[in-house]
Amino acid sequence: MNSRTTRTVAAAVVVGMCAGAIAAPITKTVGVSPNPQVRKLAAPLLSKETEKTFAVKSGTLKVSTHKNLAKAGKRKIVFVGCTAVNDAVLKKFVLKDSKITGVYPDSNVVTVAVGSDEDLQTIASIPEVVRIRPAHKGRSNVGIAESQGVKAHRVDSVRAARYLDGASQKVGILSDSFAYGPPVRGEDTEPPPNTPGILRNSVPQEAGELPREVELLADDANVYWPGWTPGDEGEAMAELIHDIAPGAKLAFHTAEPDFMRMAQGILALRSAGCTIITDDYTYYDEPWFMESPVSTAIASVIRSGAAYFTCAGNSGDSGIRLVYRDANPSVTDNESWPATDADLALWDSGYGPYLPITFTPPESHVTLVLQWNQPWETFAPSTGGAQVDLDLYLLSDPAPPNEALFWFASADSQGQPGEPGGDPIEILDIYYSGTGPFTVYVAVDHFWGPQNRIPQNRRAPVEFWLWAYRADEGGVITPLLGPVTTGHQTASGVGCVGAVRFEEAPAYDPTSHGPTSLIDPEWFTARGGSIQIPFDANGRYRPRVATVPNIAAVDGCDTLFFGVDYDDGTPFPNFFGTSAAAPNAAAVAALLRQADSKLKPADVMKILSQTAVDVTGERAAAGFDAVTGAGLIDASAAIGKVRKGENLAIVPAEATDVIPTLKGNNDQQGAKSSKLIIPNYYRPLRLSNSPEFVPFPERLFSGQPVYAWFSVANTGTSEAGKASRADILVDGTVVASFAVPPLYGPSIYSFSAVELPPFSEGQHVVEVRADATNRIRELNEADNSYFLNVTVLSEAE
């Protein structure tokens, strides 16, 4: 076998490179190029000729290997895998038209927004650089104002019996954006757009749909995508969390523009004190058969004590994972280009080597992603990369490429044993426009390397996974019926969450909704199962099995502005998708960890699974299944599993204030109406200069008495049996102390309009603290305090 030959092709695919230029002849390089700069570059970076438009029956078909790439402005973002990332290496990135967008020493990866071919060659010439590949944009998993999740997950009964609100917990959120612009931003909202800081005075905050302060660690998605309007989906997720756990603090970090930034965001949220983290993003260019950098970050924060919930995704059943079988084993293996029928993979269900994909009019789109069980050179450079080379073909008819009327392929160069190289991924973006349906065919060709067993383990067969990404949403019909939970959705210890529409929950009436009278999952919620990840983050063969999704939560809940309204009896838009299910699960976890702060992430998942309501409707099955895991979360049953004990907490002065409410009209999605907002009054501590309770607390003035409203509750499952004390402190000094009687069982003791001495002019931090002398041994000591920042004006004002 000639391991360094190049075959010239008369159509479609580019994977070569002319000396001194990025544009190249249309070629397929077999194995590792003799040009050291060329071998470092993934195929979509080697030429601009990576797109073709075909005139087909009743329309046009456009196929590309480089759409949906991550960008910073007009520059394409690339992952640069290195043998090491340190100051000495970074000094070699002397770039004229490009800029470094991220540095990740733990993964030995640098991300660069590349502005010229010259800079790309400069990067390729750095000795420590081993692989450069394009980064692809991720997508959130939104589907087609009190959240119904409160009722659907039986949180209302928890509130009534236990006064739990998520206090002492901090929930971190990763999505596209949080406060990019209207309708989230108002005239007085701070900080400015794209700026980290504490979010205050936003429209949802004024409406009581968010805490008064939300920590924005990074909210700059539109910096990377000029012309794209971020959806502020992170804010909608936060609304759902706040409805279920209004006492929890919230923080946000964007998941844009690539999955390395998302991994960094996960670690940053944990460093900011988040005890629970949730995301709603999918990156199809994450490694599937190897632990991805995002999976590594998730596993790290889980080990440190934070629970993590991710969405299962919205791709339904549009995947297939198969052991490679030669469809024509009687023909001698070859490396023909374009492929013959010698080494095409055999599909299941009688399709032979040609899988039909049907596009529907007037327009339809799908992204086909192929990965196989080999390590990635970019993220595990010590392995050298893949030792099996597969290619992904799109064909006009069920015939081999060398005989088809037309064909297109994604055919990056990978290696073989003794000469490894490259990353095991191929991607085709396909767009159809026409007046009638049109069918094409997909084939996988084994181009190079062993066919039967992978070199890293003689007992493991060559296995590949094809995902028709968002095919149903794109109007594309495929015969695929398999798993699509990939990447960080299979991270060790993660809570992977499927979706069930809120109306399907037992608290509503599942018999009158959905395709069956049983509890039905959402039709789009992604299928999983027992997913093997054979390679660890360093590319070593260390198989691990993830069974996902673990659990299901509801979607379709109301938010202030995000989503699409339908006739559900409320005037607010409904937030559909597993993007909505994941934050609902995270919020219930906040209640659990408030009830017992010693619960580890694994304990949280165990309790949620043990108490879940089995989902047995369409696509699901009795017991643990591959669509909803253990079933639909039941917060009341889960809280009942928390060990018995006492737990004092500071809660609002009146129990009726615990559940936020919104009233008004929201006929125009995303538009603020003067009749829209009535604030909820959820606040564990209220201060006023008047002893008369008012829903809108007055401004505080110096020289006047201050009156306080708050409550101490026993949120535990057994009697405290001891009297205690509650203190109010101003700037760390006790200004008032109150006796709290023994609280037997879940119960509450309220303080209304208790008088405090006047406050001096200026900024102050006011704290109310339960069990100030620490007499009671509690399940959670962290929710004994509540802090409020206040501004006291001059009496003359």
SELUMNU-498783 format. One record per residue (C-alpha): x, y, z. Coordinates in steps of 0.25 Angstrom, whole numbers, padded with zeros to 4 digits, always signed. Example, Ala and Ser with C-alpha at 12.3 -4.5 7.8 and 13.67 -1.06 7.14 Angstrom:
+0049-0018+0031 +0055-0004+0029 
***
This chain:
+0000+0000+0000 +0005+0014-0004 +0003+0022+0009 +0006+0035+0003 -0001+0036-0011 -0010+0046-0016 -0022+0043-0025 -0027+0054-0034 -0043+0055-0035 -0052+0062-0045 -0062+0066-0035 -0067+0071-0022 -0057+0069-0010 -0044+0076-0006 -0034+0071+0003 -0020+0075-0003 -0012+0087-0002 -0003+0094-0012 +0011+0098-0007 +0010+0112-0001 -0005+0114-0003 -0018+0109+0003 -0026+0108-0010 -0023+0094-0016 -0026+0085-0027 -0038+0076-0024 -0032+0064-0018 -0033+0053-0008 -0020+0051+0000 -0018+0037+0004 -0012+0037+0018 -0002+0047+0024 +0003+0057+0014 +0018+0059+0012 +0016+0074+0014 +0016+0076+0029 +0007+0088+0028 -0003+0081+0020 -0005+0069+0029 -0008+0079+0041 -0020+0084+0034 -0034+0078+0033 -0040+0077+0019 -0050+0089+0020 -0038+0098+0023 -0030+0093+0011 -0039+0099-0001 -0050+0109-0003 -0056+0099-0013 -0064+0091-0002 -0078+0094-0008 -0086+0090-0020 -0100+0093-0025 -0107+0082-0034 -0119+0084-0042 -0128+0073-0039 -0143+0068-0042 -0152+0079-0038 -0142+0088-0031 -0127+0090-0026 -0119+0083-0016 -0107+0090-0010 -0097+0082-0002 -0086+0087+0006 -0075+0083+0016 -0073+0096+0022 -0086+0103+0026 -0090+0107+0040 -0075+0109+0044 -0073+0117+0057 -0069+0131+0054 -0064+0144+0061 -0069+0154+0052 -0065+0150+0038 -0054+0142+0043 -0055+0127+0044 -0052+0121+0058 -0042+0109+0058 -0038+0099+0068 -0023+0098+0069 -0018+0085+0076 -0004+0086+0082 +0006+0077+0089 +0006+0088+0100 +0000+0102+0102 +0008+0111+0110 +0014+0125+0109 +0026+0121+0100 +0016+0114+0090 +0006+0126+0090 +0017+0136+0087 +0019+0128+0073 +0004+0132+0070 +0009+0145+0063 -0003+0148+0054 -0006+0159+0045 -0021+0158+0041 -0026+0148+0052 -0027+0148+0067 -0027+0138+0078 -0041+0136+0084 -0038+0125+0095 -0026+0119+0102 -0029+0105+0109 -0016+0100+0115 -0023+0088+0121 -0028+0083+0108 -0015+0088+0100 -0024+0095+0091 -0024+0110+0086 -0036+0115+0078 -0033+0126+0067 -0042+0134+0058 -0034+0133+0045 -0035+0145+0036 -0025+0141+0025 -0019+0129+0018 -0006+0135+0022 -0009+0134+0037 -0014+0120+0035 +0000+0116+0029 +0007+0123+0041 -0001+0115+0051 +0002+0102+0043 +0017+0105+0043 +0017+0106+0059 +0025+0093+0063 +0016+0090+0075 +0003+0091+0066 -0002+0077+0062 -0016+0079+0057 -0025+0091+0052 -0039+0088+0050 -0051+0098+0048 -0061+0100+0060 -0076+0098+0057 -0086+0107+0063 -0095+0100+0074 -0110+0101+0075 -0119+0102+0087 -0130+0092+0088 -0143+0101+0088 -0155+0094+0081 -0165+0098+0072 -0185+0135+0136 -0184+0126+0146 -0178+0113+0140 -0187+0101+0139 -0175+0093+0143 -0178+0097+0158 -0191+0089+0157 -0186+0079+0147 -0175+0075+0156 -0183+0076+0169 -0175+0087+0174 -0187+0095+0179 -0190+0084+0189 -0175+0084+0194 -0176+0099+0196 -0189+0098+0204 -0183+0087+0213 -0169+0090+0214 -0166+0105+0210 -0154+0101+0201 -0150+0111+0191 -0136+0108+0187 -0129+0117+0197 -0114+0115+0199 -0113+0109+0185 -0107+0116+0173 -0111+0111+0159 -0102+0114+0147 -0108+0115+0133 -0101+0113+0119 -0109+0117+0107 -0108+0127+0095 -0110+0140+0103 -0117+0146+0115 -0119+0161+0113 -0115+0164+0099 -0126+0174+0097 -0142+0177+0097 -0151+0171+0103 -0141+0167+0114 -0134+0181+0114 -0141+0194+0119 -0136+0208+0120 -0129+0206+0133 -0124+0192+0131 -0109+0190+0135 -0098+0186+0132 -0098+0190+0117 -0099+0179+0107 -0088+0170+0105 -0082+0174+0118 -0080+0164+0130 -0086+0169+0143 -0098+0168+0152 -0111+0170+0144 -0121+0179+0150 -0134+0187+0146 -0137+0178+0134 -0151+0176+0130 -0153+0162+0136 -0146+0166+0149 -0156+0178+0150 -0167+0168+0147 -0162+0159+0158 -0159+0148+0149 -0144+0148+0152 -0136+0151+0165 -0133+0165+0167 -0118+0162+0163 -0113+0152+0153 -0098+0150+0151 -0094+0151+0137 -0080+0144+0135 -0080+0145+0120 -0092+0150+0111 -0085+0154+0098 -0091+0144+0088 -0094+0155+0078 -0079+0160+0078 -0076+0147+0071 -0088+0147+0061 -0090+0161+0056 -0104+0162+0049 -0109+0151+0058 -0119+0155+0069 -0117+0145+0081 -0130+0140+0086 -0127+0142+0101 -0131+0128+0103 -0123+0128+0116 -0133+0138+0122 -0144+0129+0119 -0137+0117+0125 -0135+0126+0137 -0150+0130+0138 -0153+0115+0139 -0143+0113+0150 -0148+0125+0158 -0162+0120+0157 -0159+0107+0164 -0147+0111+0173 -0149+0126+0175 -0139+0127+0186 -0128+0122+0178 -0117+0131+0173 -0115+0131+0158 -0102+0133+0149 -0100+0132+0134 -0089+0129+0124 -0091+0129+0109 -0088+0115+0102 -0084+0123+0089 -0077+0123+0080 -0071+0108+0081 -0071+0097+0091 -0057+0100+0096 -0063+0114+0101 -0075+0106+0107 -0065+0097+0115 -0058+0109+0120 -0072+0115+0124 -0075+0102+0132 -0063+0103+0140 -0065+0118+0142 -0079+0116+0147 -0074+0106+0157 -0063+0116+0162 -0074+0126+0164 -0080+0117+0174 -0091+0111+0166 -0096+0098+0173 -0104+0094+0161 -0102+0096+0146 -0110+0094+0134 -0109+0096+0119 -0117+0095+0107 -0107+0094+0096 -0102+0083+0086 -0090+0083+0078 -0090+0073+0067 -0075+0074+0065 -0071+0070+0079 -0065+0056+0080 -0075+0045+0082 -0066+0033+0084 -0056+0040+0092 -0058+0049+0105 -0060+0063+0099 -0054+0075+0106 -0068+0079+0110 -0070+0065+0117 -0057+0067+0124 -0062+0080+0130 -0075+0075+0134 -0069+0063+0141 -0059+0072+0148 -0070+0081+0154 -0078+0069+0158 -0066+0063+0165 -0065+0076+0172 -0079+0075+0177 -0088+0083+0167 -0100+0075+0161 -0101+0077+0146 -0113+0076+0136 -0112+0076+0121 -0123+0075+0111 -0124+0062+0103 -0127+0070+0090 -0138+0071+0080 -0133+0062+0069 -0143+0050+0072 -0139+0037+0066 -0130+0042+0055 -0118+0035+0057 -0112+0021+0055 -0099+0014+0062 -0094+0002+0054 -0082-0007+0054 -0076-0006+0040 -0079-0017+0031 -0074-0018+0017 -0086-0018+0008 -0078-0025-0003 -0068-0034+0004 -0065-0042-0008 -0058-0030-0015 -0044-0027-0011 -0042-0015-0002 -0037-0003-0009 -0035+0012-0008 -0042+0016-0020 -0045+0031-0022 -0057+0033-0024 -0061+0021-0016 -0066+0008-0024 -0075-0002-0017 -0063-0009-0011 -0063-0004+0003 -0077+0003+0005 -0083+0000+0019 -0096-0008+0020 -0108-0001+0026 -0118-0008+0034 -0132-0011+0030 -0130-0016+0016 -0124-0003+0010 -0111-0009+0006 -0100+0001+0005 -0110+0013+0001 -0118+0020+0011 -0129+0028+0005 -0131+0043+0010 -0144+0050+0005 -0145+0065+0004 -0159+0071+0005 -0163+0084-0003 -0162+0096-0003 -0149+0096+0005 -0142+0086+0014 -0129+0085+0021 -0121+0074+0029 -0107+0073+0034 -0101+0059+0033 -0090+0057+0043 -0082+0044+0043 -0072+0040+0054 -0066+0027+0057 -0058+0020+0069 -0044+0026+0068 -0037+0037+0076 -0036+0051+0072 -0023+0057+0068 -0027+0071+0072 -0031+0068+0086 -0022+0056+0088 -0009+0059+0081 -0001+0048+0088 -0009+0038+0080 -0006+0043+0067 -0020+0043+0063 -0029+0033+0056 -0024+0020+0050 -0037+0017+0041 -0041+0026+0030 -0056+0027+0027 -0063+0036+0016 -0077+0041+0015 -0084+0042+0002 -0096+0048-0004 -0101+0041-0016 -0112+0044-0027 -0116+0029-0028 -0114+0016-0021 -0101+0013-0028 -0086+0015-0024 -0080+0029-0026 -0072+0025-0038 -0085+0021-0045 -0095+0031-0039 -0101+0043-0048 -0095+0052-0037 -0088+0051-0024 -0082+0059-0013 -0074+0055-0001 -0068+0060+0012 -0054+0053+0012 -0044+0058+0021 -0031+0050+0022 -0029+0041+0034 -0018+0031+0036 -0015+0016+0038 -0007+0008+0048 +0007+0013+0048 +0003+0026+0042 -0008+0032+0050 -0014+0045+0047 -0026+0054+0047 -0040+0054+0054 -0051+0044+0052 -0062+0053+0047 -0068+0056+0034 -0080+0066+0032 -0089+0070+0020 -0099+0081+0020 -0110+0079+0010 -0120+0089+0006 -0132+0086-0004 -0141+0096-0011 -0152+0091-0020 -0166+0088-0024 -0167+0073-0020 -0160+0063-0011 -0146+0058-0015 -0138+0046-0010 -0123+0045-0010 -0115+0034-0004 -0104+0034+0007 -0092+0024+0007 -0081+0022+0016 -0068+0017+0010 -0056+0011+0017 -0044+0017+0011 -0032+0013+0019 -0028+0005+0031 -0033-0007+0037 -0048-0011+0035 -0051-0022+0045 -0044-0017+0058 -0039-0004+0063 -0024-0004+0065 -0025+0001+0080 -0033-0012+0084 -0033-0025+0076 -0047-0029+0082 -0054-0016+0078 -0060-0015+0064 -0059-0002+0055 -0072+0005+0059 -0078+0018+0053 -0090+0027+0057 -0098+0035+0047 -0106+0047+0052 -0116+0054+0043 -0116+0067+0051 -0130+0073+0053 -0135+0065+0041 -0150+0066+0045 -0149+0081+0048 -0142+0083+0035 -0154+0075+0027 -0145+0063+0024 -0150+0049+0024 -0140+0038+0028 -0141+0024+0032 -0132+0026+0044 -0137+0021+0057 -0126+0021+0067 -0119+0029+0078 -0115+0044+0076 -0110+0047+0090 -0095+0050+0088 -0084+0058+0093 -0086+0064+0107 -0100+0059+0108 -0092+0046+0112 -0082+0052+0122 -0079+0044+0134 -0090+0047+0145 -0098+0057+0137 -0113+0058+0138 -0118+0057+0123 -0132+0062+0123 -0143+0058+0113 -0156+0066+0111 -0171+0063+0114 -0181+0074+0111 -0186+0080+0124 -0201+0076+0120 -0196+0061+0120 -0192+0062+0135 -0202+0054+0144 -0204+0068+0151 -0211+0072+0138 -0219+0062+0130 -0210+0053+0121 -0222+0045+0116 -0227+0057+0108 -0214+0061+0101 -0204+0054+0092 -0204+0042+0083 -0208+0033+0095 -0216+0033+0108 -0203+0030+0115 -0192+0040+0118 -0185+0043+0105 -0171+0049+0103 -0169+0060+0093 -0168+0055+0079 -0155+0062+0077 -0148+0058+0090 -0135+0051+0087 -0134+0036+0088 -0122+0031+0096 -0119+0017+0102 -0106+0011+0107 -0096+0019+0100 -0081+0014+0100 -0070+0024+0100 -0058+0016+0097 -0047+0026+0098 -0044+0035+0110 -0040+0050+0109 -0025+0046+0106 -0030+0037+0094 -0026+0024+0102 -0036+0012+0100 -0043+0012+0114 -0058+0009+0111 -0069+0015+0119 -0084+0013+0117 -0094+0025+0119 -0108+0021+0120 -0116+0034+0116 -0125+0041+0117 -0126+0039+0132 -0139+0047+0135 -0150+0055+0129 -0156+0069+0132 -0167+0077+0126 -0166+0087+0115 -0177+0096+0109 -0177+0105+0121 -0180+0120+0121 -0169+0131+0121 -0170+0146+0120 -0166+0147+0106 -0159+0135+0100 -0166+0124+0092 -0179+0123+0084 -0192+0124+0090 -0203+0114+0088 -0217+0112+0093 -0214+0107+0107 -0222+0117+0115 -0211+0127+0118 -0207+0140+0111 -0192+0136+0111 -0183+0130+0101 -0179+0115+0104 -0165+0111+0104 -0164+0097+0097 -0152+0088+0095 -0142+0080+0104 -0136+0094+0106 -0148+0096+0115 -0148+0083+0122 -0133+0084+0127 -0135+0096+0135 -0148+0091+0141 -0140+0079+0146 -0128+0088+0151 -0138+0096+0159 -0144+0084+0166 -0130+0079+0169 -0128+0093+0176 -0140+0090+0185 -0134+0076+0189 -0121+0082+0192 -0127+0093+0201 -0135+0082+0208 -0121+0075+0211 -0109+0082+0207 -0101+0069+0209 -0107+0062+0197 -0096+0059+0186 -0099+0060+0171 -0101+0045+0171 -0110+0046+0182 -0119+0056+0175 -0120+0048+0163 -0123+0035+0171 -0134+0042+0178 -0140+0048+0165 -0139+0035+0158 -0145+0026+0170 -0157+0036+0171 -0160+0039+0157 -0173+0036+0150 -0172+0025+0140 -0174+0030+0125 -0180+0019+0117 -0187+0026+0105 -0182+0027+0090 -0167+0025+0089 -0166+0022+0103 -0167+0008+0111 -0170+0003+0125 -0158+0005+0134 -0145+0011+0130 -0146+0015+0115 -0137+0021+0105 -0145+0034+0103 -0149+0038+0117 -0140+0030+0126 -0146+0027+0140 -0158+0036+0137 -0164+0050+0140 -0159+0057+0152 -0168+0058+0164 -0163+0068+0173 -0172+0065+0185 -0168+0050+0185 -0153+0054+0183 -0154+0063+0195 -0160+0053+0203 -0148+0044+0201 -0139+0054+0208 -0134+0049+0221 -0141+0054+0234 -0136+0065+0242 -0138+0080+0245 -0135+0091+0235 -0138+0106+0238 -0138+0116+0227 -0142+0130+0225 -0154+0131+0216 -0164+0142+0212 -0173+0148+0222 -0186+0142+0216 -0187+0129+0210 -0196+0134+0199 -0184+0142+0194 -0175+0130+0192 -0182+0126+0178 -0179+0137+0168 -0191+0142+0159 -0192+0150+0147 -0205+0155+0141 -0207+0163+0128 -0207+0162+0113 -0196+0158+0104 -0203+0157+0091 -0190+0161+0084 -0179+0152+0086 -0166+0159+0091 -0173+0173+0093 -0175+0180+0106 -0188+0184+0109 -0192+0195+0120 -0202+0185+0125 -0193+0173+0125 -0186+0173+0138 -0191+0172+0152 -0179+0169+0161 -0179+0157+0170 -0175+0161+0184 -0165+0149+0187 -0154+0154+0196 -0150+0148+0209 -0147+0162+0215 -0155+0174+0213 -0152+0188+0218 -0160+0200+0219 -0161+0214+0226 -0176+0211+0228 -0182+0200+0238 -0193+0198+0228 -0190+0187+0218 -0190+0191+0204 -0187+0183+0191 -0177+0193+0186 -0167+0195+0198 -0164+0210+0200 -0151+0216+0198 -0143+0217+0211 -0139+0230+0217 -0129+0234+0228 -0134+0239+0241 -0147+0230+0241 -0151+0217+0247 -0149+0205+0238 -0159+0193+0239 -0156+0179+0234 -0164+0167+0230 -0158+0153+0229 -0161+0139+0234 -0153+0127+0240 -0158+0114+0235 -0154+0099+0239 -0154+0093+0225 -0149+0080+0230 -0156+0067+0233 -0156+0066+0248 -0158+0075+0260 -0147+0085+0264 -0152+0085+0278 -0143+0096+0282 -0145+0111+0283 -0136+0120+0275 -0132+0134+0272 -0133+0142+0259 -0124+0155+0257 -0124+0166+0248 -0110+0172+0244 -0107+0185+0237 -0093+0184+0231 -0089+0173+0240 -0094+0179+0253 -0107+0173+0260 -0117+0184+0262 -0129+0175+0266 -0131+0162+0272 -0144+0153+0273 -0148+0141+0280 -0153+0129+0271 -0161+0118+0278 -0159+0104+0275 -0164+0100+0262 -0171+0086+0261 -0170+0079+0248 -0171+0088+0235 -0176+0101+0241 -0174+0116+0240 -0173+0127+0249 -0174+0141+0243 -0170+0155+0248 -0178+0167+0242 -0174+0181+0243 -0164+0179+0254 -0157+0193+0257 -0142+0195+0255 -0134+0208+0258 -0132+0218+0247 -0122+0215+0236 -0111+0225+0232 -0110+0231+0218 -0103+0223+0208 -0101+0208+0204 -0104+0197+0214 -0104+0182+0214 -0115+0177+0223 -0115+0162+0227 -0126+0154+0234 -0120+0142+0241 -0128+0130+0247 -0123+0122+0259 -0112+0133+0261 -0106+0125+0273 -0106+0112+0265 -0113+0104+0275 -0120+0095+0265 -0113+0084+0257 -0118+0086+0243 -0118+0079+0230 -0114+0092+0223 -0108+0103+0230 -0106+0111+0218 -0120+0116+0216 -0121+0122+0230 -0117+0136+0225 -0123+0146+0215 -0115+0158+0210 -0121+0171+0204 -0114+0183+0198 -0121+0196+0201 -0119+0210+0198 -0123+0220+0209 -0126+0234+0204 -0125+0247+0211 -0138+0251+0219 -0137+0264+0211 -0139+0258+0198 
***
